[in-house]
């Protein structure tokens, strides 16, 4: 009897010890006093950098991370440090190679990103406010990718954790466009491009913050601000440099190595701008190459999604996974071209590129052109003609007035009460401090714009012709591309309906990133990627933000 009692006591003690050893993940995210940071922001020369708030008043990141508590509780800092050399700044081919060699798994890759996001975003001195949502099923999906993988190509997006700008529909997360009015927008279907990503094996990690309503909402407000996600910050200079926008979170998360890559959207500069500001590669494709179905719109005339990556190779791999003809999108084209097949030739042979004379006064741009000359690129200096941009805002006004209600009717969840721009304005007025702290002047402009159909068609046609006129050297001089800086000519390329590729070019003395933007003729994406790859390999200037290594 004594032996039985002793054995029972011992078992109870062991079980008790095991229970005590179970690690419980504590809430890491706490609100902090941002008074000092807000005061410092008022010293910025740019009005857009003078913040009214930084932290989200809506989002609770502890809730966002709740589905991963168990796994993150057993993933240590030592685990994280051991994986860093295998993951940070590695391109997709290298990540796939690491998985193939057994050094890495898709589950570990995903867990690494979750840990890294939590590590930095829970630190008030480092947080970037770049994440709005995380896929609650992402670790389960990663385990399934590990289980089902068979001869995965190094040029495949299979198993790669990807972030989406939060104006792109997903059935497993809400799609808010950063707006409180869409806070409960839980759609039943993925956007078409998300369907393509999943078909190709990508893992949807979560949703990235953005400029609310893709920055066609408030006038002169900070780039990267949304009522849902708060103020996105630039990892190269928190509160010092703009994030670019409207795909701010997409650019920031890629730069900070929070995911393998991200999807952004652009109307006129919304991929190019944040890619440039965050030293990542961004491609704005020709309208129709990628579907827009299931994406919260500004303009059916100009909108397109596009990939944002740390390298040109990743961008091409991403394009292959995103493309596909969509019968629901009137602009969609059947594109058969493989953006990465047979690799890229790392040469500038027989390349003829236009440079804009007015930009040669920029020292970084000028020195870049000299480097291109030395490797045999034929440089043609051009002086584009004066053009009229009259009617551009009207184009966006009238398109959004008609396109947003279509999305709300056909692609939003049925519980969403707002049905048009006017409804959203009235909704925001009920609590403007929370819902529209910077105002909603551009939305008010949409409602007040009474441009009629015939005039609108004329404006669209004229803008398209003016954009093509500005870039006419592409045809006249038979150029492979015209070189710009950052998003300087994004609006012109947008109305011309020409693709752009931005690639890191260097950094100012202040540390602010600067990019070279290649503008090409319609459907020249493969050519732009080849030139961009050669430029990337020639310069290799991208570097990680120093506080996020």
C-alpha positions, 0 to 999 in steps of 0.5 A: 500500500505504501509503495502504491501511495509513493508511486501515485505521489511521484506520478502526480509530482511529474505531471505537475512539473510538466504542467509548470514547464508549459510555456505561456505566450504573454501579450507582447503588444502594449499601447505606448505614449506617442506624445514625443514622437508626434511632437518630433514629427511636427518639425518635419519640413513636409506637411505630410510627415506631420502626424496626428497619430501613429498607433492604430486606435482600432487594431489589437495586435495581441488578438491578431497573433492569438492563433499562433500562441502555442507555436510561438511560445516554443519558438525561441530567440535561439531558433530565430537566430539560427534561421536568420542566415537561411532566410534574411535577404535570400531570394526565392531560388535560394529559399527553395534550395535551402528547403530542398537540402533540408536546412529549412521547411516551409513551416519554419520559414512561416514561423520565422516571419511570424516571430520576426513580425511580433519581435519588431512590431511589439517594440515601440521603438522599432514598430512599423505599423505595417501589418493589419491582419495575419492568416489564422491558418497559415501554419497549418497551410505551411505544414501541408506544403511541407507534406505535399511538396514534390520536386519543387522548382527553385523558380516556384512560389510554392510554399513562399509566405506572401503579404497582400495589400489590404484592399485585396480580397481574401476569404480567410481574412477581412479586407478593409482598404484601411477604412473603418467602414469596411472593418467587417468586410469578410468576403466569401471569395479570394480576389482572382490574383489570390486564387492564382497565387494559391493555385501556384502554391503560395502561402498567404501570410497576411494583410499589409497596411496601406494609405486608406482607400489607396490614398484617394481619400484625404488631401495632403495627409501622411502616406501610409496612414489608415484608420485601421492600421495606423501610421506606417513607418519607413524602416530606413528612417522611422518618422524621418522618411516617407513610406511612399504610398499607397502600397506603404505596408507592402513596401515596408514589410518587404524591406524589413524582411517580414515576408518573402514578397508582397502584392501592391496595387497602383493607380498612379505611383502606388507601387513605384512610390513605396518600392522606391522609398523602401529600396525594393523592386516594384513592377507596375504592369500594363493594364490587363496583364493582371486581374483586378477582380476582387480588389477595392478600386479607385479607377478601372481605367488605371488600376492594376496590382503588381509584385513588390520584392527584394530582387528582380528574380523574385519579381519575375517568379511572382509575376508568373504566379499572379498572371491569368486571364480573367473573364470578369475583368473587361481589361484582362488579356491572355498573356502566355509569356513566361517572365523567368523561363531560361533565366535572364541574361546578365548583360546590357548588350544591344540595349538602347536606353533613354535618359531624361536631360532634366534629371541629369542634375541629380548626382545619383541618377547621373552617376548611374547613367555613367555606369551604364555607359561604361558597360556598353549601353547606348544612351540617348538623351531626351527632352520630353515635350510639354504636355497637359495633365488637365482632367486627371483628378476628374478621371479618378473622381468619376471612375471611383464614383462608379467603380467603388459601388460596383465593388461594394455590390459584387465583391464586398460581404453582405453585412457592409452597410455603405453602398457608395462614396456618399454613404462612406462620407456620412459614416465617417462624420459620425466619428471623424476623430477615429474614422477620418482624422485628416479629413476626407476632402478627396471623397467630398470632391468625388461627390461634387464632381458632376462631369458628364459621360461625353466629357469624361470620355474625352478627358480619358482619351486626351490624357492617354494621348498626352502620356504617350506624347511625353514618352514618344521617344520609346517608339521614335528612337526605338528605345528599350526603356526610358529611365526616371527616378522613383515615381517622378513620372508614374502619373504620365506612365499611368495615363499612357498605360505603359508599365514601369519597373523600379529597382534600388539605385542608391541612398542619399547622404541622409540614408533615404533610398533612391530608385531607378525606374524603367518605363517601357512600351505596353506588354514589355514587362519581360524586357524591363525585368531583363534590363532591371536584372542586369542593372541590379547585378551591376550595382547591387546597392540594396541593403537592409535597414540597419535596425532590422537586421 
